[in-house]
């Protein structure tokens, strides 16, 4: 039985039996190589590294990058600057702090390394702060995105990061994920676990609203103090057996924290969400900031810049994304 790329990769790391070895190009395709291949019959739509990896049938469409994209986890990165340049070569300090020589016209080549940021004890001491794990917000990745929701049970998220656009859609029954960062350029249908998660997210009124009609079970667990705020504690259990616990400010009645325990692939996954910086939008309190923590560690921070209500949204926005 033929395995999917995901199944093949998982089986590999688990040392399980494969239908065939994983196919993966460890480096990359130079644009000069692709240009030559076009002259030898390669389809013209194969125009970049990502599409070349897909056309080649690799399981993991993700090359290892060299040069300025390779660094030891520095944050902040070094400032790129040109040190010397002529018609043929450019000598620059790249984001990793290395001094490299490359072709001025951008021709593909491994960089010629001339100098490195760490050469001795004094230079190591200068670099160490860029590797400090206690630096607040270190290695944070900010990806702007827009989320749209429409009754009944429709939701869409779309954003662009590093020139690539990701899209998630759910129309109330089916859902798709277009995520080029995984190396897949076609929309992929959601798994059953993903669909369940999207159903929860697409509940525009919140899961507590009309909970009985939705098939949930709700109990009140009294009050609990959350970071100095007295909160009502309300526990909701879905018909699928997932548990959501809500902590609602007993004075303002806004949501301060939620804890979720959701079954994914048969295993329970737990996370906490904290809501703050509430703003009024047409009389509705909307959290301007939310933080997701897993095992006590901050995983995701979402900052809301703008909220529009009662906007006309076409149903087609929530169907299968178009490449």
GISUL-V352990 format. One record per backbone hydrogen bond with DSSP energy under -1.0 kcal/mol. NH is the residue of the N-H (numbers start at 0). CO is the residue of the C=O. E is the energy in kcal/mol with one decimal. If there is no record, write none. Layout:
nh->{NH | NH}
co->{CO | CO}
e->{E | E}
This chain:
nh->{7 | 8 | 9 | 10 | 11 | 12 | 13 | 14 | 15 | 33 | 34 | 35 | 36 | 37 | 38 | 40 | 41 | 45 | 46 | 51 | 52 | 53 | 54 | 55 | 56 | 57 | 58 | 59 | 61 | 63 | 68 | 69 | 74 | 77 | 80 | 82 | 83 | 85 | 89 | 90 | 91 | 92 | 93 | 96 | 98 | 99 | 100 | 101 | 103 | 105 | 111 | 113 | 114 | 123 | 124 | 125 | 126 | 127 | 129 | 130 | 134 | 137 | 139 | 145 | 147 | 149 | 153 | 154 | 155 | 156 | 157 | 158 | 160 | 163 | 165 | 166 | 167 | 168 | 169 | 170 | 175 | 176 | 177 | 181 | 182 | 187 | 189 | 194 | 195 | 196 | 197 | 198 | 199 | 200 | 201 | 202 | 203 | 205 | 210 | 213 | 214 | 215 | 216 | 218 | 220 | 223 | 225 | 228 | 230 | 231 | 232 | 233 | 234 | 235 | 236 | 237 | 240 | 242 | 243 | 244 | 245 | 246 | 247 | 248 | 249 | 252 | 255 | 256 | 257 | 258 | 259 | 260 | 261 | 263 | 266 | 268 | 270 | 271 | 272 | 273 | 274 | 275 | 278 | 280 | 283 | 285 | 287 | 288 | 289 | 290 | 291 | 292 | 293 | 296 | 298 | 299 | 301 | 303 | 316 | 317 | 318}
co->{3 | 4 | 5 | 6 | 7 | 8 | 9 | 11 | 10 | 29 | 30 | 31 | 32 | 33 | 34 | 37 | 36 | 42 | 44 | 47 | 48 | 49 | 50 | 51 | 53 | 52 | 22 | 22 | 59 | 25 | 65 | 66 | 129 | 94 | 92 | 90 | 90 | 88 | 101 | 83 | 99 | 80 | 97 | 93 | 114 | 91 | 111 | 89 | 87 | 102 | 100 | 98 | 98 | 119 | 120 | 121 | 122 | 123 | 126 | 127 | 131 | 134 | 136 | 157 | 155 | 153 | 149 | 169 | 147 | 167 | 145 | 165 | 163 | 160 | 158 | 177 | 156 | 175 | 154 | 173 | 168 | 187 | 166 | 178 | 179 | 176 | 174 | 190 | 191 | 192 | 193 | 194 | 195 | 196 | 197 | 199 | 201 | 202 | 207 | 209 | 211 | 210 | 236 | 234 | 232 | 230 | 228 | 225 | 223 | 247 | 221 | 245 | 218 | 243 | 216 | 241 | 237 | 260 | 235 | 258 | 233 | 256 | 231 | 253 | 229 | 248 | 246 | 246 | 272 | 244 | 270 | 242 | 268 | 266 | 263 | 261 | 259 | 292 | 257 | 290 | 255 | 288 | 285 | 283 | 280 | 278 | 275 | 275 | 301 | 273 | 299 | 271 | 296 | 293 | 291 | 291 | 289 | 287 | 313 | 314 | 315}
e->{-2.6 | -2.4 | -2.4 | -2.4 | -1.7 | -2.0 | -1.3 | -1.5 | -3.2 | -2.1 | -2.2 | -1.9 | -2.6 | -2.2 | -1.3 | -1.2 | -2.9 | -1.5 | -1.5 | -2.1 | -2.3 | -2.0 | -2.6 | -1.9 | -1.3 | -1.9 | -1.9 | -1.3 | -1.8 | -1.7 | -1.0 | -2.0 | -1.9 | -2.3 | -1.8 | -2.8 | -2.1 | -2.6 | -2.8 | -2.9 | -2.5 | -2.9 | -2.7 | -2.0 | -2.0 | -2.8 | -2.0 | -2.5 | -2.5 | -1.4 | -2.2 | -3.5 | -1.5 | -2.1 | -2.3 | -1.4 | -1.5 | -2.0 | -2.1 | -2.2 | -1.6 | -2.0 | -1.9 | -3.1 | -3.2 | -2.1 | -2.1 | -2.1 | -2.6 | -2.5 | -2.4 | -2.0 | -2.8 | -1.9 | -2.6 | -2.4 | -2.6 | -2.2 | -1.9 | -2.4 | -2.1 | -2.6 | -3.4 | -1.8 | -1.6 | -2.7 | -2.2 | -2.6 | -2.1 | -2.0 | -2.5 | -2.3 | -1.8 | -2.2 | -2.4 | -1.1 | -1.6 | -1.4 | -1.3 | -1.3 | -1.4 | -2.4 | -2.6 | -2.5 | -3.1 | -2.6 | -2.9 | -1.6 | -2.0 | -3.1 | -2.9 | -2.7 | -2.8 | -3.4 | -2.9 | -2.6 | -1.7 | -2.3 | -3.2 | -3.0 | -3.4 | -2.8 | -2.5 | -2.8 | -2.7 | -2.0 | -2.9 | -1.4 | -2.3 | -2.6 | -2.6 | -2.8 | -2.6 | -3.7 | -2.1 | -3.3 | -2.0 | -2.6 | -3.0 | -2.4 | -2.5 | -2.5 | -2.5 | -2.8 | -1.4 | -3.0 | -1.0 | -1.8 | -2.2 | -2.2 | -3.3 | -3.0 | -2.5 | -2.0 | -3.3 | -1.6 | -3.0 | -2.7 | -1.6 | -1.7 | -1.4}
